[in-house]
Amino acid sequence: MLTERTDEQLLAQALAGEEEAFTALYRRRQGPVFRFALHMTGSTQVAEEVTQEVFLFLLQRGHDFEPSRGALGAYLFGVARNYVRRALERNYTEAAMTSSTDDDARHLLVESDPTDAIARDQTSIMVRKAVLSLPEHYREVVVMCDLQEMSYAQAAEALGCAIGTIRSRLHRAHDVLNKKLRHSVNAGSPVSGVAARCLS
Amino acid sequence: MTCREFQDAAASLMLRELSEGLDASLSRHADNCHGCGAWLQKQQSLADNLATLRLRTAGLEAGPHVEGQLLRAFRRSTVPVVTVPEVSRSWPFSLRLSRWFEVSAYAAVAAAVVLVVFLGIELVRHPAKSAVQEQASQVPPAAVGQQAHAVQPAGAAKSVAPVSSVLPPAHLSRKASQGSTVGQSQTSDDDDYVALMLCDPLSCSSDGQVVRLELPASPGAEAQASRQMADVVVGEDGVVRAVRMVN
């Protein structure tokens, strides 16, 4: 029954006090929000914090959501994006106190990620590092369009910019990723034979 | 296909489309051109790597403790729904009475506005009629006929009034009969003269001369046979006072 309802209907019922509606909405939308935060920060812990903050925000300020301005999914990504930025600033500040360079801070974020156990393949690790090292505005579009399979229009709605901007950022981000991955291969990173052929 | 066309076409595709397959023309060009082939291979390898990463992280979700914390927060923040009682029953009598007065005041103002607008329209529509009615009510019945003649339209006054008032005096006719060189067809009947509209009654009373002229019978007639004789009364100022056609 609840699965047939739209996000907007579930939100309205959740704000009216229906716990089942809130649970259904959370279970439907928490995965993409969590993965977006995970790919943006490289940390499962930070991604969970961001996910929690996003849905708490929805509970407190959900009345401000206007369906006429866009889908709830894009709205949640927009909120998540703001919390991710705060988390990155906080983590960079903490990392700066213990390390001298941003690269080290990013490295710490990646190393603290338990999902490395899942992504054992060296190529995947390298790609994840390359994505994490992208500038934030490039990383956002790569995560949304390439890793979350969002369309250009959905990404534009979530990021509040034009579709052309998404397209050009993505094109530029792919160039940067290719350069970073080629540099990693030339630097003698541990890459498997298949991956080395792919990245040649 | 040129290299530029190839790169434009390939760049417009999303990476996952590049990984799934290519258009035949793109593939042909990539096979023949070494540079474009290498570029395409890089793009495809990047697409494959990102797709692999996407598949490996597709099932990741936040831990169950996040949902538990959110549900606890939800239960804390949930406010019991307050049922609003019916307004008519809960309102005190004084409030209902003031409400009635308020509605009545609005209705009265609306009625006054409608009345003022109606009167204004009536005044704008019939201002002259009301003025004549006022004058008629003040003038005695005997003078009503004269007043009515005075307020006749200008066109009607033009066709009736001036003819008798500007007829040339009798002495003009006498002078015409004495001074005329062509006396055979002359007539002494002053009634045949037709006063011209330019003739002012005051100036027409002065002396004038009668001149017999030969005029064309109609504006378009040129033949001699279609000409006609006419007596014209010309005043001292040179202005024609009246005209009479001579048979």
Boltz contact constraints between the chains, C-beta under 6 A:
constraints:
  - contact:
      token1: [A, 17]
      token2: [B, 78]
      max_distance: 6.0
  - contact:
      token1: [A, 22]
      token2: [B, 74]
      max_distance: 6.0
  - contact:
      token1: [A, 30]
      token2: [B, 62]
      max_distance: 6.0
  - contact:
      token1: [A, 31]
      token2: [B, 61]
      max_distance: 6.0
  - contact:
      token1: [A, 34]
      token2: [B, 61]
      max_distance: 6.0
  - contact:
      token1: [A, 34]
      token2: [B, 62]
      max_distance: 6.0
  - contact:
      token1: [A, 35]
      token2: [B, 57]
      max_distance: 6.0
  - contact:
      token1: [A, 35]
      token2: [B, 60]
      max_distance: 6.0
  - contact:
      token1: [A, 48]
      token2: [B, 62]
      max_distance: 6.0
  - contact:
      token1: [A, 48]
      token2: [B, 66]
      max_distance: 6.0
  - contact:
      token1: [A, 51]
      token2: [B, 62]
      max_distance: 6.0
  - contact:
      token1: [A, 51]
      token2: [B, 66]
      max_distance: 6.0
  - contact:
      token1: [A, 52]
      token2: [B, 66]
      max_distance: 6.0
  - contact:
      token1: [A, 55]
      token2: [B, 70]
      max_distance: 6.0
  - contact:
      token1: [A, 56]
      token2: [B, 73]
      max_distance: 6.0
  - contact:
      token1: [A, 59]
      token2: [B, 77]
      max_distance: 6.0
  - contact:
      token1: [A, 118]
      token2: [B, 56]
      max_distance: 6.0
  - contact:
      token1: [A, 119]
      token2: [B, 56]
      max_distance: 6.0
  - contact:
      token1: [A, 123]
      token2: [B, 49]
      max_distance: 6.0
  - contact:
      token1: [A, 124]
      token2: [B, 52]
      max_distance: 6.0
  - contact:
      token1: [A, 124]
      token2: [B, 53]
      max_distance: 6.0
  - contact:
      token1: [A, 127]
      token2: [B, 49]
      max_distance: 6.0
  - contact:
      token1: [A, 127]
      token2: [B, 53]
      max_distance: 6.0
  - contact:
      token1: [A, 146]
      token2: [B, 15]
      max_distance: 6.0
  - contact:
      token1: [A, 146]
      token2: [B, 50]
      max_distance: 6.0
  - contact:
      token1: [A, 147]
      token2: [B, 54]
      max_distance: 6.0
  - contact:
      token1: [A, 177]
      token2: [B, 46]
      max_distance: 6.0
  - contact:
      token1: [A, 178]
      token2: [B, 42]
      max_distance: 6.0
  - contact:
      token1: [A, 178]
      token2: [B, 46]
      max_distance: 6.0
  - contact:
      token1: [A, 198]
      token2: [B, 45]
      max_distance: 6.0
  - contact:
      token1: [A, 198]
      token2: [B, 48]
      max_distance: 6.0
  - contact:
      token1: [A, 199]
      token2: [B, 45]
      max_distance: 6.0
